[in-house]
């Protein structure tokens, strides 16, 4: 099981990127995203509407104290991966990471405090160049799941997207 923690969400600055982090988490195989910083009911509603319409399972939850939360997850035997351009190269470390079933993936927001680096079992980079946390999360999840998440079937979907070369086709699911 993979869960994601988005650090330091700021309503005035981050609503789109944090929403997209949640959508990527869901689409690429994570079961839940937590976020710290500003509580954002509007973002939660958007993510819950997507999950309701296109299926799950997937949850979003605000947390108040990310350090306490990470320590609790470690007690629950979650392996903690912090995605940062300063970390070890994913291509060299992914084999070790795949040995763990319960993983909490941390992605930053504003400046990440040093304690996050110390609490993490691995600080991992997808590239050692400045880049987006959205790109890092997408690449990490794809490498962890060996692209099998691209074939994931979501349960309780009300609608499904039908692939087309041009145009859009969304089909309502009859149950």
C-alpha positions in Angstrom: 0.0 0.0 0.0 1.3 3.4 -0.9 0.1 6.6 0.7 1.4 10.1 0.0 2.0 13.1 2.2 2.1 16.5 0.6 3.9 19.0 2.9 2.9 22.6 3.6 -0.1 23.2 1.3 -0.8 26.9 0.9 -4.3 27.8 -0.3 -3.3 31.0 -1.9 -0.3 29.6 -3.8 -0.7 25.8 -4.2 -4.3 24.8 -4.9 -3.7 23.6 -8.4 -0.5 21.7 -7.8 -1.8 20.1 -4.6 -5.0 19.0 -6.4 -2.9 17.5 -9.2 -0.7 15.7 -6.7 -3.8 14.1 -5.3 -5.1 13.2 -8.8 -1.7 11.7 -9.8 -1.6 9.8 -6.5 -5.0 8.3 -7.2 -4.5 7.6 -10.9 -1.0 6.1 -10.4 -1.8 3.6 -7.6 -1.6 5.3 -4.2 -4.6 4.7 -1.9 -4.5 7.9 0.1 -3.0 11.4 0.2 -2.5 13.4 3.3 -1.6 17.0 3.3 -0.3 19.5 5.9 -0.4 23.2 5.9 -3.6 25.0 5.2 -6.8 23.0 5.4 -8.5 23.2 2.0 -12.0 21.9 1.9 -12.4 23.0 -1.7 -9.5 20.9 -2.8 -10.8 17.9 -0.8 -14.2 18.3 -2.5 -12.6 18.3 -6.0 -10.6 15.2 -5.3 -13.6 13.4 -3.7 -15.8 14.3 -6.7 -13.2 12.8 -9.0 -13.0 9.6 -6.9 -16.8 9.4 -6.7 -17.2 9.8 -10.5 -14.3 7.7 -11.7 -13.9 5.2 -8.9 -11.5 4.4 -6.1 -10.5 3.5 -3.6 -8.8 6.8 -2.8 -9.0 9.2 0.2 -7.7 12.6 1.0 -7.1 13.9 4.6 -5.6 17.0 6.2 -3.1 16.5 9.0 -1.9 19.2 11.4 1.5 18.0 12.5 3.5 16.3 9.8 6.4 15.3 12.0 4.1 13.6 14.5 2.3 12.0 11.6 5.4 10.6 10.0 6.5 9.2 13.4 3.1 7.5 13.8 3.4 6.0 10.3 6.8 4.6 11.1 5.4 3.0 14.2 2.8 1.4 11.9 5.8 0.0 9.9 5.5 2.3 7.0 8.7 2.8 5.0 9.2 6.5 4.5 10.4 7.8 1.1 11.1 11.6 0.7 11.3 12.7 -2.9 13.9 15.5 -3.3 16.3 16.5 -6.0 19.0 16.1 -3.3 18.4 12.4 -2.7 19.9 9.2 -4.0 19.1 8.2 -7.6 15.8 6.4 -8.0 17.2 4.1 -10.7 19.8 2.8 -8.3 17.5 2.5 -5.2 14.1 1.4 -6.6 14.9 -2.3 -6.2 15.5 -1.9 -2.4 12.3 0.2 -2.1 10.1 -2.4 -3.9 10.8 -4.9 -1.0 8.5 -2.8 1.2 4.7 -3.1 1.0 3.6 -0.2 3.1 5.2 3.1 1.9 4.6 6.7 2.8 5.9 8.9 0.0 6.6 12.5 1.0 6.6 15.4 -1.5 7.5 18.9 -0.5 5.8 22.2 -0.8 7.5 25.3 0.5 11.0 24.8 2.1 11.2 21.3 3.6 12.5 21.2 7.2 15.6 19.2 7.9 13.8 16.8 10.2 11.9 15.4 7.2 15.2 14.3 5.6 16.3 12.7 8.9 13.0 10.9 9.5 12.9 9.4 6.0 14.2 5.9 5.4 15.3 7.1 1.9 15.7 10.5 0.4 15.2 9.8 -3.3 15.6 11.9 -6.4 14.2 11.2 -9.9 16.8 13.7 -11.1 19.4 15.8 -9.3 18.2 18.9 -11.1 15.5 21.2 -9.7 12.1 19.9 -10.8 8.4 19.6 -9.9 7.2 17.5 -7.0 4.4 16.4 -9.4 6.9 15.0 -11.8 8.8 13.3 -9.1 5.7 11.6 -7.7 4.6 10.4 -11.1 7.9 9.0 -12.0 8.3 7.3 -8.5 4.9 5.7 -8.7 5.4 4.5 -12.2 8.8 2.9 -11.4 7.5 1.4 -8.2 4.6 -0.3 -10.0 6.5 -1.1 -13.1 3.8 0.8 -15.2 1.2 -1.8 -14.1 -0.8 1.0 -12.4 -1.6 2.2 -16.0 -3.9 -0.8 -16.3 -5.5 -0.4 -12.9 -9.3 -0.9 -12.7 -11.1 1.4 -10.3 -14.1 0.2 -8.4 -17.5 1.9 -8.1 -16.9 4.2 -11.0 -19.9 6.1 -12.3 -18.0 7.1 -15.5 -15.1 5.7 -17.5 -13.0 7.5 -20.1 -12.9 5.7 -23.5 -9.6 6.2 -25.3 -9.9 7.9 -28.6 -7.4 9.3 -31.1 -9.4 12.6 -31.2 -12.1 14.1 -29.2 -13.5 13.0 -25.8 -15.7 10.1 -24.8 -16.9 9.5 -21.3 -19.2 6.6 -20.8 -21.6 6.3 -17.9 -21.3 3.0 -16.1 -24.6 1.0 -15.6 -24.6 -1.1 -12.5 
